[in-house]
Amino acid sequence: MIDEHPQGLDLSLEPLDDYIVIQPSDEETETRAGLIIPASADNTCQSGVVIAVGVDAESVEPGDKVLFPKDAGHEVRLAGTAARVIRRRELIARIHD
């Protein structure tokens, strides 16, 4: 369970088993050619920051930036902020900036 989100959002949500709570990112992506693609234009994947992890969710910790399918898991609202609850196996990759 986590009491404070890495970006300061207070919440009381404890994911069970291998579930992970992610705050999706609204970041834009810039291509090598300088073209800016809004996050809403990419229909397959989305990035976000892990807020909380269940006890069986291995290899991921709160604060990690991750990539996941846009249609993965369940969308919820926490303190007025959109979040997504997904299973660990649905994650595609960890992003290292």
DABEL-V659440 format. One record per residue. RES is the residue in one small letter. SS is DSSP state (A for helix, B for strand, O for the rest). PHI is phi in whole degrees, 0 to 359 (999 if undefined). OMEGA is omega in whole degrees, 0 to 359 (none if undefined). Layout:
[[RES | SS | PHI | OMEGA] [RES | SS | PHI | OMEGA]]
This chain:
[[m | O | 999 | 178] [i | B | 234 | 181] [d | B | 260 | 179] [e | B | 221 | 179] [h | O | 293 | 179] [p | O | 306 | 180] [q | O | 258 | 174] [g | O | 98 | 180] [l | O | 284 | 177] [d | B | 277 | 176] [l | B | 206 | 177] [s | B | 231 | 181] [l | B | 224 | 180] [e | O | 246 | 178] [p | O | 292 | 180] [l | O | 262 | 174] [d | O | 51 | 183] [d | O | 255 | 178] [y | B | 279 | 181] [i | B | 228 | 175] [v | B | 257 | 183] [i | B | 235 | 170] [q | B | 265 | 181] [p | B | 299 | 180] [s | O | 266 | 176] [d | O | 257 | 184] [e | O | 294 | 172] [e | O | 267 | 178] [t | B | 249 | 177] [e | B | 251 | 179] [t | O | 284 | 179] [r | O | 300 | 180] [a | O | 277 | 178] [g | O | 95 | 179] [l | O | 285 | 180] [i | B | 262 | 181] [i | B | 248 | 178] [p | O | 297 | 181] [a | A | 302 | 181] [s | A | 291 | 182] [a | A | 278 | 180] [d | O | 273 | 186] [n | O | 271 | 186] [t | O | 252 | 185] [c | B | 231 | 178] [q | B | 217 | 176] [s | B | 252 | 178] [g | B | 189 | 180] [v | B | 249 | 179] [v | B | 290 | 180] [i | B | 264 | 183] [a | B | 208 | 180] [v | B | 229 | 175] [g | O | 283 | 185] [v | O | 295 | 181] [d | O | 261 | 180] [a | O | 276 | 183] [e | O | 268 | 173] [s | O | 68 | 178] [v | O | 214 | 182] [e | O | 226 | 174] [p | O | 304 | 182] [g | O | 100 | 178] [d | O | 292 | 173] [k | B | 266 | 187] [v | B | 228 | 177] [l | B | 244 | 182] [f | B | 210 | 177] [p | B | 296 | 181] [k | O | 300 | 183] [d | O | 265 | 182] [a | O | 286 | 170] [g | O | 67 | 186] [h | B | 232 | 178] [e | B | 274 | 178] [v | B | 226 | 175] [r | B | 241 | 180] [l | B | 238 | 181] [a | O | 51 | 179] [g | O | 79 | 181] [t | B | 248 | 179] [a | B | 291 | 176] [a | B | 218 | 179] [r | B | 230 | 177] [v | B | 253 | 182] [i | B | 227 | 175] [r | B | 279 | 181] [r | A | 305 | 183] [r | A | 294 | 179] [e | A | 278 | 178] [l | B | 294 | 180] [i | B | 265 | 184] [a | B | 196 | 170] [r | B | 262 | 182] [i | B | 258 | 176] [h | O | 252 | 180] [d | O | 277 | none]]
